[in-house]
Amino acid sequence: EYKYEFFYDNCSSRIRDIISTTLDNQLKLANSLDANKYSFRDIIHQYLKNDPWLELGIDLVLGQRIDILVDNKNLMFLPKYLEEILDKSFIKENTKTKDLVIKKNNVILNKNMIKKPPNIIKYSWAILIITLLFLVLKNNRIFNIWSSLNLSLIGILGILLMFMWFGTDHQATKYNFNLLWASPLQLGLIYFIITKRWNIFSYWYIIFGLTLIFITILFWFTLTQEFNNFVKPIILHLSLIYYYYLRKNKNLINLNSTKE
């Protein structure tokens, strides 16, 4: 038994470590051409091209720590690289060298099923367009229901991401900047929408939430953490919701001030 870690201590890297410990200085590992070329996220994406929903889920849950370049040793978290590197490695005994791998047997032949992956980004753009449509229609009741539904889902996602960061030992789920937009704070805005208690506190609450969303947009360009393309229209749609209630809150505060 051991504490499983997605990238640094898994079923593939354990084989690497056992061989390295057993052979010690005799082992001379080969260098992969992909070393220091791709991040962990890049490598994962190569195998999830036909399953964009799974890719989205992984991109949401795993944080900034997987957006670093992977060196030769850590490439072997993936069985493919473990096999390729060990196959070209050798053992050095005094002045003699011999191949680490003498013979290979294919136990199971993989049959690649080539299929066209679904285009899931169209759904996030559809959500953004629906939000814009409801803004044009100016129906407060419908927009409140639509906003509350979206904020609920994003808020629940935020609770999950918080748990994966602070409630688990997985290093890859920490420092997840998706929490800047997928925050449990979205649930607080639902409270103001339902109770209609628009005041100075709710105004600054919305300002704070909107600031976090704008910070997220800045991360698109700094590339501190790579965001899945699916969430970008969602973040824009979220900023529209916040801007709508910011203006509504401000107008009601000004109206109350005028009455007084």
C-alpha positions in Angstrom: 0.0 0.0 0.0 1.1 3.5 -0.7 -0.3 7.0 -0.9 -1.2 7.4 -4.6 -0.2 10.6 -6.4 -1.4 11.2 -9.9 1.9 12.1 -11.5 4.7 11.6 -9.0 3.9 8.3 -7.3 1.6 6.0 -9.3 1.6 2.5 -10.6 3.9 3.4 -13.5 6.4 5.5 -11.6 6.7 2.8 -8.9 8.2 0.4 -11.5 10.7 3.1 -12.5 11.7 3.6 -8.8 12.0 -0.2 -8.1 14.3 -0.7 -11.0 16.3 2.4 -10.2 16.7 1.4 -6.5 17.7 -2.2 -7.4 20.3 -1.3 -10.1 21.4 1.9 -8.4 24.3 3.5 -10.3 24.5 0.7 -12.8 21.3 1.9 -14.5 21.7 4.5 -17.3 18.3 5.7 -18.3 17.7 6.8 -21.9 16.5 10.4 -22.6 13.2 10.9 -24.3 12.8 13.4 -27.0 9.7 14.7 -25.2 11.5 15.5 -22.0 11.1 19.2 -20.9 8.9 19.7 -24.0 5.3 19.2 -22.7 3.5 19.9 -19.4 1.6 17.2 -17.6 -1.7 18.8 -18.9 -0.4 18.7 -22.5 0.5 15.0 -22.2 -2.9 14.1 -20.7 -4.7 16.1 -23.5 -2.9 13.9 -26.1 -4.9 10.9 -24.8 -8.2 12.6 -24.3 -8.8 14.1 -27.8 -11.8 11.8 -28.3 -13.3 12.4 -24.9 -13.6 16.2 -24.4 -16.0 15.8 -21.4 -13.4 13.9 -19.5 -10.7 16.4 -20.6 -12.9 19.2 -19.3 -13.4 17.4 -15.9 -9.7 16.9 -15.5 -8.9 20.5 -16.5 -11.4 21.7 -13.9 -10.1 19.6 -11.0 -6.4 19.7 -11.5 -4.6 22.9 -10.7 -1.6 25.0 -11.7 0.9 22.4 -10.6 0.4 20.3 -13.7 1.3 23.2 -16.0 5.0 22.7 -15.6 7.3 21.0 -18.2 7.9 17.4 -17.4 11.5 16.2 -17.2 12.8 12.8 -18.4 12.3 11.0 -15.0 8.7 12.3 -14.5 7.7 11.4 -18.0 7.5 7.9 -16.7 4.3 8.6 -14.8 2.8 7.4 -18.1 3.2 3.7 -19.0 3.9 4.7 -22.6 7.0 6.7 -21.7 8.1 4.1 -19.1 8.2 1.4 -21.8 9.9 3.7 -24.4 12.6 4.9 -22.0 13.4 1.6 -20.4 13.5 -0.1 -23.8 16.4 2.2 -24.8 18.2 2.2 -21.4 21.1 0.0 -20.5 23.1 -1.4 -17.5 26.7 -0.5 -17.0 28.9 -3.0 -15.2 32.5 -1.9 -15.0 33.5 -1.3 -18.6 30.7 -3.4 -20.1 27.2 -2.3 -21.0 24.2 -4.3 -21.9 20.6 -3.5 -22.7 18.2 -3.3 -19.8 15.4 -4.9 -21.9 16.4 -8.1 -23.6 13.1 -9.1 -24.9 9.6 -7.7 -25.3 6.2 -9.4 -25.6 2.9 -7.8 -26.5 0.4 -9.3 -24.2 -2.6 -7.3 -25.5 -2.7 -5.4 -28.8 -4.5 -2.1 -28.6 -7.1 -1.5 -31.3 -7.5 2.2 -31.7 -11.1 3.1 -32.4 -11.0 6.3 -34.6 -14.1 8.4 -34.0 -14.9 12.0 -34.3 -15.0 13.7 -30.9 -18.1 15.7 -30.0 -17.8 19.5 -30.1 -18.7 20.4 -26.6 -17.6 24.1 -26.8 -20.8 24.8 -28.7 -22.7 24.2 -25.5 -20.8 26.8 -23.5 -21.3 29.3 -26.4 -25.0 28.5 -26.4 -25.2 29.3 -22.7 -23.5 32.7 -23.3 -25.9 33.4 -26.2 -28.9 32.5 -24.1 -27.7 34.9 -21.4 -27.3 37.7 -23.9 -30.8 36.9 -25.3 -32.4 37.1 -21.8 -30.6 40.5 -21.3 -32.1 41.8 -24.5 -35.6 40.6 -23.5 -35.3 42.4 -20.2 -37.5 39.9 -18.3 -36.3 40.1 -14.7 -38.1 37.0 -13.5 -36.7 34.7 -16.3 -33.2 36.2 -15.9 -33.3 35.7 -12.2 -34.3 32.0 -12.6 -31.6 31.5 -15.3 -28.9 33.3 -13.3 -29.8 31.3 -10.1 -29.6 28.0 -11.9 -26.2 28.8 -13.4 -24.8 30.3 -10.2 -26.0 27.2 -8.3 -24.1 24.8 -10.6 -20.9 26.9 -10.6 -21.1 27.4 -6.8 -21.4 23.6 -6.2 -18.4 23.1 -8.6 -16.5 25.6 -6.4 -17.3 23.6 -3.2 -15.9 20.5 -5.0 -12.7 22.3 -6.1 -12.2 23.7 -2.5 -12.5 20.2 -1.1 -10.0 18.8 -3.7 -7.6 21.6 -2.7 -7.9 21.6 1.1 -9.6 18.3 1.9 -7.2 15.9 0.1 -3.5 15.2 -0.1 -3.4 15.2 -3.9 -0.8 17.8 -4.9 -2.1 18.1 -8.4 -5.5 19.5 -7.2 -4.0 22.3 -5.2 -3.4 25.9 -6.4 -6.4 25.6 -8.7 -7.1 29.0 -10.2 -10.5 27.8 -11.6 -11.7 28.8 -8.1 -11.4 32.5 -9.2 -14.5 32.0 -11.3 -16.0 28.7 -10.1 -16.2 29.9 -6.5 -18.6 29.0 -3.7 -19.2 32.8 -3.5 -21.6 32.4 -6.4 -24.1 31.0 -3.9 -24.1 34.3 -2.0 -25.3 36.2 -5.1 -28.2 33.7 -5.3 -29.2 34.8 -1.8 -29.4 38.5 -2.9 -31.4 37.6 -6.0 -34.0 35.6 -4.0 -34.3 38.0 -1.1 -33.9 41.1 -3.2 -31.9 42.7 -0.4 -29.8 45.1 -2.6 -27.7 47.4 -0.4 -24.2 48.6 0.0 -23.0 45.2 1.3 -24.4 43.4 -1.7 -22.9 46.0 -4.0 -19.4 45.4 -2.7 -20.0 41.7 -2.7 -20.7 41.8 -6.4 -17.7 44.1 -7.0 -15.5 41.6 -5.3 -16.9 38.7 -7.4 -16.6 40.6 -10.6 -13.0 41.5 -9.7 -12.2 37.8 -9.3 -13.7 37.1 -12.7 -11.6 39.8 -14.3 -8.5 38.4 -12.7 -9.4 35.0 -14.2 -9.5 36.6 -17.7 -6.0 38.0 -17.1 -4.8 34.4 -16.4 -5.8 33.5 -20.0 -2.9 35.7 -21.2 -0.3 35.1 -18.4 -0.7 31.3 -18.8 0.0 30.7 -15.1 -2.7 28.0 -15.5 -4.2 26.7 -18.7 -8.0 26.9 -18.8 -10.1 24.6 -20.8 -11.6 26.3 -23.9 -15.1 25.2 -22.7 -15.0 27.4 -19.6 -14.0 30.7 -21.4 -17.5 31.4 -22.7 -18.9 30.4 -19.3 -16.6 32.9 -17.6 -17.8 35.6 -20.0 -21.5 34.6 -19.4 -20.8 34.8 -15.6 -19.3 38.3 -16.0 -22.5 39.4 -17.8 -24.6 38.1 -14.9 -22.5 39.9 -12.4 -22.5 43.2 -14.4 -26.3 43.0 -14.7 -26.8 42.7 -10.9 -24.2 45.3 -10.3 -26.1 47.9 -12.3 -29.4 46.8 -10.8 -27.9 47.1 -7.3 -26.5 50.5 -8.0 -29.7 51.8 -9.5 -31.7 50.6 -6.4 -29.3 52.2 -4.0 -29.5 55.5 -6.0 -33.3 55.3 -6.0 -33.5 54.7 -2.3 -31.1 57.7 -1.7 -33.3 59.9 -3.8 -36.4 58.9 -1.9 -34.7 59.8 1.4 
